[in-house]
Amino acid sequence: MSTPADAARALRRGDFPVLRVLPTRWSDDDTYGHVNNVVHYLMFDTAVNGWLIEASGVDIRRLPAIGLVVETSCQYFAALRFPEEVTAGLSLERMGTSSVAYRLALFGEHSSEPAALGRFVHVYVDAGTRQPTPVPPEIRAALAGLGPVR
């Protein structure tokens, strides 16, 4: 019988519509000799926001609505280490009126299996009032090309 963890481990780079290469840094490794778990969340944030800037063609920090991270999660399957390059796979899990949920995976440089699988949720709020607001049209247009995990 297959479990959700088995399905997550079965994902490959080709299952994600967007791939972004992220280098590891010397300071990413912890005392145990692998990339510290908090760095995985930094990689998720970097992959999502870097892609949003490129795909939307705008500086997302200057939009009237900004995406606040309200939820993240990560399943860890294998260690990542400096000095490898990590490939982040990015897909759209769900888009609502004011929120976007992403599914991400981190792949080590020499591995076909994901080292980690994550979820990352933005809720869009008015930049001034911080009240929920619809996903900006520039972001919505970019997300139209970002499909779910295959």
Biotite code that builds the C-alpha atoms (Angstrom):
import biotite.structure as struc

atoms = struc.array([
    struc.Atom([0.000, 0.000, 0.000], chain_id="A", res_id=1, res_name="MET", atom_name="CA", element="C"),
    struc.Atom([1.382, 3.395, -1.009], chain_id="A", res_id=2, res_name="SER", atom_name="CA", element="C"),
    struc.Atom([1.548, 6.210, 1.541], chain_id="A", res_id=3, res_name="THR", atom_name="CA", element="C"),
    struc.Atom([1.585, 10.014, 0.998], chain_id="A", res_id=4, res_name="PRO", atom_name="CA", element="C"),
    struc.Atom([5.307, 9.952, 1.859], chain_id="A", res_id=5, res_name="ALA", atom_name="CA", element="C"),
    struc.Atom([5.873, 7.321, -0.869], chain_id="A", res_id=6, res_name="ASP", atom_name="CA", element="C"),
    struc.Atom([4.031, 9.522, -3.380], chain_id="A", res_id=7, res_name="ALA", atom_name="CA", element="C"),
    struc.Atom([6.128, 12.535, -2.338], chain_id="A", res_id=8, res_name="ALA", atom_name="CA", element="C"),
    struc.Atom([9.371, 10.568, -2.731], chain_id="A", res_id=9, res_name="ARG", atom_name="CA", element="C"),
    struc.Atom([8.253, 9.448, -6.192], chain_id="A", res_id=10, res_name="ALA", atom_name="CA", element="C"),
    struc.Atom([8.165, 13.046, -7.502], chain_id="A", res_id=11, res_name="LEU", atom_name="CA", element="C"),
    struc.Atom([10.902, 14.035, -9.960], chain_id="A", res_id=12, res_name="ARG", atom_name="CA", element="C"),
    struc.Atom([12.100, 17.315, -11.440], chain_id="A", res_id=13, res_name="ARG", atom_name="CA", element="C"),
    struc.Atom([9.948, 16.721, -14.531], chain_id="A", res_id=14, res_name="GLY", atom_name="CA", element="C"),
    struc.Atom([6.817, 16.698, -12.374], chain_id="A", res_id=15, res_name="ASP", atom_name="CA", element="C"),
    struc.Atom([7.203, 20.434, -11.663], chain_id="A", res_id=16, res_name="PHE", atom_name="CA", element="C"),
    struc.Atom([6.403, 23.125, -14.252], chain_id="A", res_id=17, res_name="PRO", atom_name="CA", element="C"),
    struc.Atom([9.095, 25.484, -12.895], chain_id="A", res_id=18, res_name="VAL", atom_name="CA", element="C"),
    struc.Atom([12.646, 24.592, -11.848], chain_id="A", res_id=19, res_name="LEU", atom_name="CA", element="C"),
    struc.Atom([15.025, 27.056, -10.190], chain_id="A", res_id=20, res_name="ARG", atom_name="CA", element="C"),
    struc.Atom([18.656, 26.362, -9.315], chain_id="A", res_id=21, res_name="VAL", atom_name="CA", element="C"),
    struc.Atom([19.731, 27.619, -5.887], chain_id="A", res_id=22, res_name="LEU", atom_name="CA", element="C"),
    struc.Atom([23.320, 27.386, -4.642], chain_id="A", res_id=23, res_name="PRO", atom_name="CA", element="C"),
    struc.Atom([24.040, 26.319, -1.100], chain_id="A", res_id=24, res_name="THR", atom_name="CA", element="C"),
    struc.Atom([26.372, 28.448, 1.008], chain_id="A", res_id=25, res_name="ARG", atom_name="CA", element="C"),
    struc.Atom([29.113, 27.514, 3.460], chain_id="A", res_id=26, res_name="TRP", atom_name="CA", element="C"),
    struc.Atom([26.988, 28.855, 6.310], chain_id="A", res_id=27, res_name="SER", atom_name="CA", element="C"),
    struc.Atom([24.007, 26.647, 5.342], chain_id="A", res_id=28, res_name="ASP", atom_name="CA", element="C"),
    struc.Atom([25.598, 23.505, 6.793], chain_id="A", res_id=29, res_name="ASP", atom_name="CA", element="C"),
    struc.Atom([25.087, 22.901, 10.482], chain_id="A", res_id=30, res_name="ASP", atom_name="CA", element="C"),
    struc.Atom([27.215, 21.101, 13.021], chain_id="A", res_id=31, res_name="THR", atom_name="CA", element="C"),
    struc.Atom([25.884, 17.751, 11.757], chain_id="A", res_id=32, res_name="TYR", atom_name="CA", element="C"),
    struc.Atom([27.325, 18.355, 8.283], chain_id="A", res_id=33, res_name="GLY", atom_name="CA", element="C"),
    struc.Atom([24.128, 18.975, 6.334], chain_id="A", res_id=34, res_name="HIS", atom_name="CA", element="C"),
    struc.Atom([21.993, 21.937, 5.333], chain_id="A", res_id=35, res_name="VAL", atom_name="CA", element="C"),
    struc.Atom([20.071, 23.034, 8.411], chain_id="A", res_id=36, res_name="ASN", atom_name="CA", element="C"),
    struc.Atom([16.299, 22.579, 8.239], chain_id="A", res_id=37, res_name="ASN", atom_name="CA", element="C"),
    struc.Atom([15.616, 26.315, 8.447], chain_id="A", res_id=38, res_name="VAL", atom_name="CA", element="C"),
    struc.Atom([17.529, 26.814, 5.170], chain_id="A", res_id=39, res_name="VAL", atom_name="CA", element="C"),
    struc.Atom([14.969, 24.671, 3.349], chain_id="A", res_id=40, res_name="HIS", atom_name="CA", element="C"),
    struc.Atom([12.354, 27.314, 4.187], chain_id="A", res_id=41, res_name="TYR", atom_name="CA", element="C"),
    struc.Atom([14.672, 30.060, 2.909], chain_id="A", res_id=42, res_name="LEU", atom_name="CA", element="C"),
    struc.Atom([15.027, 28.125, -0.343], chain_id="A", res_id=43, res_name="MET", atom_name="CA", element="C"),
    struc.Atom([11.245, 27.800, -0.668], chain_id="A", res_id=44, res_name="PHE", atom_name="CA", element="C"),
    struc.Atom([10.839, 31.553, -0.109], chain_id="A", res_id=45, res_name="ASP", atom_name="CA", element="C"),
    struc.Atom([13.620, 32.369, -2.585], chain_id="A", res_id=46, res_name="THR", atom_name="CA", element="C"),
    struc.Atom([12.217, 30.032, -5.245], chain_id="A", res_id=47, res_name="ALA", atom_name="CA", element="C"),
    struc.Atom([8.660, 31.372, -4.998], chain_id="A", res_id=48, res_name="VAL", atom_name="CA", element="C"),
    struc.Atom([9.487, 35.083, -4.825], chain_id="A", res_id=49, res_name="ASN", atom_name="CA", element="C"),
    struc.Atom([12.288, 34.932, -7.395], chain_id="A", res_id=50, res_name="GLY", atom_name="CA", element="C"),
    struc.Atom([9.957, 33.201, -9.810], chain_id="A", res_id=51, res_name="TRP", atom_name="CA", element="C"),
    struc.Atom([7.106, 35.661, -9.088], chain_id="A", res_id=52, res_name="LEU", atom_name="CA", element="C"),
    struc.Atom([9.356, 38.630, -9.890], chain_id="A", res_id=53, res_name="ILE", atom_name="CA", element="C"),
    struc.Atom([10.553, 37.070, -13.148], chain_id="A", res_id=54, res_name="GLU", atom_name="CA", element="C"),
    struc.Atom([7.176, 35.681, -14.255], chain_id="A", res_id=55, res_name="ALA", atom_name="CA", element="C"),
    struc.Atom([5.163, 38.810, -13.421], chain_id="A", res_id=56, res_name="SER", atom_name="CA", element="C"),
    struc.Atom([7.740, 41.263, -14.761], chain_id="A", res_id=57, res_name="GLY", atom_name="CA", element="C"),
    struc.Atom([7.195, 43.585, -11.780], chain_id="A", res_id=58, res_name="VAL", atom_name="CA", element="C"),
    struc.Atom([8.864, 44.280, -8.463], chain_id="A", res_id=59, res_name="ASP", atom_name="CA", element="C"),
    struc.Atom([6.353, 42.503, -6.244], chain_id="A", res_id=60, res_name="ILE", atom_name="CA", element="C"),
    struc.Atom([7.417, 44.642, -3.285], chain_id="A", res_id=61, res_name="ARG", atom_name="CA", element="C"),
    struc.Atom([5.953, 47.701, -5.022], chain_id="A", res_id=62, res_name="ARG", atom_name="CA", element="C"),
    struc.Atom([2.483, 46.304, -5.713], chain_id="A", res_id=63, res_name="LEU", atom_name="CA", element="C"),
    struc.Atom([-0.475, 47.713, -3.740], chain_id="A", res_id=64, res_name="PRO", atom_name="CA", element="C"),
    struc.Atom([-1.021, 44.205, -2.331], chain_id="A", res_id=65, res_name="ALA", atom_name="CA", element="C"),
    struc.Atom([1.728, 42.050, -0.884], chain_id="A", res_id=66, res_name="ILE", atom_name="CA", element="C"),
    struc.Atom([1.896, 38.320, -0.229], chain_id="A", res_id=67, res_name="GLY", atom_name="CA", element="C"),
    struc.Atom([2.435, 37.406, 3.411], chain_id="A", res_id=68, res_name="LEU", atom_name="CA", element="C"),
    struc.Atom([3.538, 33.881, 4.245], chain_id="A", res_id=69, res_name="VAL", atom_name="CA", element="C"),
    struc.Atom([0.896, 32.384, 6.523], chain_id="A", res_id=70, res_name="VAL", atom_name="CA", element="C"),
    struc.Atom([1.823, 28.712, 6.332], chain_id="A", res_id=71, res_name="GLU", atom_name="CA", element="C"),
    struc.Atom([4.846, 26.586, 5.493], chain_id="A", res_id=72, res_name="THR", atom_name="CA", element="C"),
    struc.Atom([5.594, 22.930, 5.935], chain_id="A", res_id=73, res_name="SER", atom_name="CA", element="C"),
    struc.Atom([8.370, 20.572, 4.939], chain_id="A", res_id=74, res_name="CYS", atom_name="CA", element="C"),
    struc.Atom([8.917, 16.822, 4.777], chain_id="A", res_id=75, res_name="GLN", atom_name="CA", element="C"),
    struc.Atom([12.587, 15.852, 4.831], chain_id="A", res_id=76, res_name="TYR", atom_name="CA", element="C"),
    struc.Atom([13.799, 12.770, 2.951], chain_id="A", res_id=77, res_name="PHE", atom_name="CA", element="C"),
    struc.Atom([17.549, 13.221, 2.409], chain_id="A", res_id=78, res_name="ALA", atom_name="CA", element="C"),
    struc.Atom([20.380, 15.528, 3.418], chain_id="A", res_id=79, res_name="ALA", atom_name="CA", element="C"),
    struc.Atom([21.553, 18.446, 1.314], chain_id="A", res_id=80, res_name="LEU", atom_name="CA", element="C"),
    struc.Atom([25.142, 19.667, 1.738], chain_id="A", res_id=81, res_name="ARG", atom_name="CA", element="C"),
    struc.Atom([27.380, 22.567, 0.796], chain_id="A", res_id=82, res_name="PHE", atom_name="CA", element="C"),
    struc.Atom([28.707, 23.046, -1.930], chain_id="A", res_id=83, res_name="PRO", atom_name="CA", element="C"),
    struc.Atom([25.970, 21.455, -4.037], chain_id="A", res_id=84, res_name="GLU", atom_name="CA", element="C"),
    struc.Atom([23.451, 23.291, -6.163], chain_id="A", res_id=85, res_name="GLU", atom_name="CA", element="C"),
    struc.Atom([19.862, 22.531, -5.243], chain_id="A", res_id=86, res_name="VAL", atom_name="CA", element="C"),
    struc.Atom([17.051, 22.508, -7.785], chain_id="A", res_id=87, res_name="THR", atom_name="CA", element="C"),
    struc.Atom([13.741, 23.801, -6.453], chain_id="A", res_id=88, res_name="ALA", atom_name="CA", element="C"),
    struc.Atom([10.652, 22.482, -8.203], chain_id="A", res_id=89, res_name="GLY", atom_name="CA", element="C"),
    struc.Atom([7.676, 24.816, -8.018], chain_id="A", res_id=90, res_name="LEU", atom_name="CA", element="C"),
    struc.Atom([3.997, 24.182, -8.769], chain_id="A", res_id=91, res_name="SER", atom_name="CA", element="C"),
    struc.Atom([0.615, 25.663, -7.973], chain_id="A", res_id=92, res_name="LEU", atom_name="CA", element="C"),
    struc.Atom([-1.416, 23.693, -5.462], chain_id="A", res_id=93, res_name="GLU", atom_name="CA", element="C"),
    struc.Atom([-4.343, 26.096, -5.173], chain_id="A", res_id=94, res_name="ARG", atom_name="CA", element="C"),
    struc.Atom([-5.277, 29.683, -5.957], chain_id="A", res_id=95, res_name="MET", atom_name="CA", element="C"),
    struc.Atom([-8.135, 31.352, -4.112], chain_id="A", res_id=96, res_name="GLY", atom_name="CA", element="C"),
    struc.Atom([-9.446, 34.908, -4.058], chain_id="A", res_id=97, res_name="THR", atom_name="CA", element="C"),
    struc.Atom([-6.719, 36.243, -1.761], chain_id="A", res_id=98, res_name="SER", atom_name="CA", element="C"),
    struc.Atom([-4.430, 33.249, -1.218], chain_id="A", res_id=99, res_name="SER", atom_name="CA", element="C"),
    struc.Atom([-2.028, 31.070, -3.166], chain_id="A", res_id=100, res_name="VAL", atom_name="CA", element="C"),
    struc.Atom([-0.716, 27.670, -2.056], chain_id="A", res_id=101, res_name="ALA", atom_name="CA", element="C"),
    struc.Atom([2.455, 26.336, -3.665], chain_id="A", res_id=102, res_name="TYR", atom_name="CA", element="C"),
    struc.Atom([3.893, 22.810, -3.670], chain_id="A", res_id=103, res_name="ARG", atom_name="CA", element="C"),
    struc.Atom([7.693, 22.720, -3.764], chain_id="A", res_id=104, res_name="LEU", atom_name="CA", element="C"),
    struc.Atom([10.432, 20.122, -3.847], chain_id="A", res_id=105, res_name="ALA", atom_name="CA", element="C"),
    struc.Atom([14.172, 20.447, -3.298], chain_id="A", res_id=106, res_name="LEU", atom_name="CA", element="C"),
    struc.Atom([16.435, 18.134, -5.283], chain_id="A", res_id=107, res_name="PHE", atom_name="CA", element="C"),
    struc.Atom([20.108, 17.599, -4.499], chain_id="A", res_id=108, res_name="GLY", atom_name="CA", element="C"),
    struc.Atom([22.577, 18.115, -7.308], chain_id="A", res_id=109, res_name="GLU", atom_name="CA", element="C"),
    struc.Atom([23.175, 14.405, -7.909], chain_id="A", res_id=110, res_name="HIS", atom_name="CA", element="C"),
    struc.Atom([19.823, 12.929, -6.918], chain_id="A", res_id=111, res_name="SER", atom_name="CA", element="C"),
    struc.Atom([16.715, 12.220, -8.928], chain_id="A", res_id=112, res_name="SER", atom_name="CA", element="C"),
    struc.Atom([14.625, 11.899, -5.756], chain_id="A", res_id=113, res_name="GLU", atom_name="CA", element="C"),
    struc.Atom([13.534, 14.929, -3.729], chain_id="A", res_id=114, res_name="PRO", atom_name="CA", element="C"),
    struc.Atom([15.479, 15.714, -0.578], chain_id="A", res_id=115, res_name="ALA", atom_name="CA", element="C"),
    struc.Atom([12.473, 17.653, 0.727], chain_id="A", res_id=116, res_name="ALA", atom_name="CA", element="C"),
    struc.Atom([8.875, 18.400, -0.188], chain_id="A", res_id=117, res_name="LEU", atom_name="CA", element="C"),
    struc.Atom([7.216, 21.586, 0.992], chain_id="A", res_id=118, res_name="GLY", atom_name="CA", element="C"),
    struc.Atom([4.070, 23.671, 1.046], chain_id="A", res_id=119, res_name="ARG", atom_name="CA", element="C"),
    struc.Atom([4.122, 27.463, 1.065], chain_id="A", res_id=120, res_name="PHE", atom_name="CA", element="C"),
    struc.Atom([1.035, 29.708, 1.347], chain_id="A", res_id=121, res_name="VAL", atom_name="CA", element="C"),
    struc.Atom([0.789, 33.418, 0.569], chain_id="A", res_id=122, res_name="HIS", atom_name="CA", element="C"),
    struc.Atom([-2.200, 35.507, 1.649], chain_id="A", res_id=123, res_name="VAL", atom_name="CA", element="C"),
    struc.Atom([-2.388, 38.832, -0.159], chain_id="A", res_id=124, res_name="TYR", atom_name="CA", element="C"),
    struc.Atom([-3.063, 41.908, 1.932], chain_id="A", res_id=125, res_name="VAL", atom_name="CA", element="C"),
    struc.Atom([-3.274, 45.610, 1.222], chain_id="A", res_id=126, res_name="ASP", atom_name="CA", element="C"),
    struc.Atom([0.250, 47.009, 1.616], chain_id="A", res_id=127, res_name="ALA", atom_name="CA", element="C"),
    struc.Atom([-1.001, 49.849, 3.822], chain_id="A", res_id=128, res_name="GLY", atom_name="CA", element="C"),
    struc.Atom([-3.846, 48.416, 5.886], chain_id="A", res_id=129, res_name="THR", atom_name="CA", element="C"),
    struc.Atom([-2.696, 44.772, 5.958], chain_id="A", res_id=130, res_name="ARG", atom_name="CA", element="C"),
    struc.Atom([-6.295, 43.691, 5.321], chain_id="A", res_id=131, res_name="GLN", atom_name="CA", element="C"),
    struc.Atom([-6.872, 40.705, 2.986], chain_id="A", res_id=132, res_name="PRO", atom_name="CA", element="C"),
    struc.Atom([-7.326, 41.684, -0.644], chain_id="A", res_id=133, res_name="THR", atom_name="CA", element="C"),
    struc.Atom([-7.571, 39.810, -3.950], chain_id="A", res_id=134, res_name="PRO", atom_name="CA", element="C"),
    struc.Atom([-4.419, 38.387, -5.515], chain_id="A", res_id=135, res_name="VAL", atom_name="CA", element="C"),
    struc.Atom([-3.022, 41.216, -7.716], chain_id="A", res_id=136, res_name="PRO", atom_name="CA", element="C"),
    struc.Atom([-3.710, 40.840, -11.456], chain_id="A", res_id=137, res_name="PRO", atom_name="CA", element="C"),
    struc.Atom([0.041, 40.726, -12.218], chain_id="A", res_id=138, res_name="GLU", atom_name="CA", element="C"),
    struc.Atom([0.455, 37.780, -9.856], chain_id="A", res_id=139, res_name="ILE", atom_name="CA", element="C"),
    struc.Atom([-2.721, 36.070, -11.047], chain_id="A", res_id=140, res_name="ARG", atom_name="CA", element="C"),
    struc.Atom([-1.503, 36.344, -14.674], chain_id="A", res_id=141, res_name="ALA", atom_name="CA", element="C"),
    struc.Atom([1.872, 34.826, -13.768], chain_id="A", res_id=142, res_name="ALA", atom_name="CA", element="C"),
    struc.Atom([0.199, 32.005, -11.855], chain_id="A", res_id=143, res_name="LEU", atom_name="CA", element="C"),
    struc.Atom([-1.987, 31.160, -14.860], chain_id="A", res_id=144, res_name="ALA", atom_name="CA", element="C"),
    struc.Atom([1.093, 29.549, -16.403], chain_id="A", res_id=145, res_name="GLY", atom_name="CA", element="C"),
    struc.Atom([2.050, 27.637, -13.275], chain_id="A", res_id=146, res_name="LEU", atom_name="CA", element="C"),
    struc.Atom([0.248, 24.326, -13.240], chain_id="A", res_id=147, res_name="GLY", atom_name="CA", element="C"),
    struc.Atom([-0.063, 21.699, -10.536], chain_id="A", res_id=148, res_name="PRO", atom_name="CA", element="C"),
    struc.Atom([2.401, 18.870, -9.930], chain_id="A", res_id=149, res_name="VAL", atom_name="CA", element="C"),
    struc.Atom([1.921, 16.337, -12.711], chain_id="A", res_id=150, res_name="ARG", atom_name="CA", element="C"),
])
